């Protein structure tokens, strides 16, 4: 076996972090730099929560998304943004 598995996890975590930073670029640009750490921790938490809901209860996730974004074009934009995020985060 070559390489340290921890190195792979660190590289994957770094890639995820970069994708999260890019996804939050507009929000970060509109807020003071002193708030960025809390914003990123908050985004990571809510994103993780959404992943848990989506992976354990897909029907509820779909209902929540429809509740949050009632307008179809907004949901479609989120779907596209999610695709870009996954591509950047996971390669």
C-alpha positions in Angstrom: 0.0 0.0 0.0 1.4 3.4 -0.9 0.7 6.7 0.7 -0.9 7.6 4.0 -4.7 7.3 4.1 -4.8 10.4 6.3 -3.2 12.3 3.4 -6.1 11.3 1.1 -8.6 12.4 3.7 -6.8 15.7 4.2 -6.7 16.3 0.4 -10.4 15.5 0.1 -11.3 17.8 3.1 -9.2 20.5 1.5 -11.0 20.1 -1.8 -14.4 20.2 0.0 -13.3 23.4 1.9 -12.3 25.1 -1.3 -15.7 24.2 -2.9 -17.5 25.6 0.2 -15.4 28.8 0.0 -16.3 29.2 -3.7 -20.0 28.5 -3.0 -20.0 31.2 -0.3 -18.0 33.8 -2.3 -20.9 36.2 -2.7 -21.9 36.1 0.9 -18.3 36.5 2.1 -17.9 39.5 -0.2 -20.8 41.2 1.4 -19.8 40.6 5.0 -16.9 41.8 7.2 -13.9 39.5 7.1 -14.2 39.1 10.9 -17.4 37.2 10.4 -16.1 34.8 7.7 -15.0 32.0 10.1 -18.5 31.9 11.8 -20.2 32.1 8.4 -18.2 29.1 7.1 -18.8 27.0 10.2 -22.5 27.8 10.0 -22.6 27.0 6.3 -20.7 23.7 6.9 -23.2 22.7 9.7 -26.3 23.5 7.6 -24.9 21.8 4.6 -24.0 18.7 6.6 -27.5 18.7 8.1 -29.0 18.9 4.6 -26.9 16.0 3.5 -28.1 13.9 6.4 -31.7 14.7 5.7 -31.2 14.0 2.0 -29.5 10.7 2.5 -31.7 9.4 5.3 -35.1 10.7 4.3 -35.1 11.7 0.6 -38.9 12.4 0.6 -38.6 14.9 3.4 -35.7 16.5 1.8 -37.7 17.0 -1.4 -40.6 18.4 0.6 -38.3 20.8 2.4 -36.7 22.0 -0.8 -40.2 22.6 -2.3 -41.1 24.5 0.9 -37.9 26.6 0.9 -37.9 27.4 -2.9 -41.5 27.4 -4.1 -40.5 28.9 -7.5 -39.5 26.2 -10.0 -36.7 28.4 -11.6 -35.1 28.9 -8.1 -35.2 25.2 -7.4 -33.7 24.5 -10.8 -30.9 27.0 -10.1 -30.2 25.3 -6.8 -30.0 21.9 -8.6 -27.5 23.4 -11.0 -25.5 25.0 -8.2 -25.5 21.7 -6.4 -24.1 19.9 -9.4 -21.3 22.4 -9.7 -20.5 22.1 -6.0 -20.4 18.3 -6.1 -18.2 18.4 -9.2 -15.8 20.8 -7.5 -15.8 19.1 -4.1 -15.5 15.5 -5.3 -13.8 16.0 -8.7 
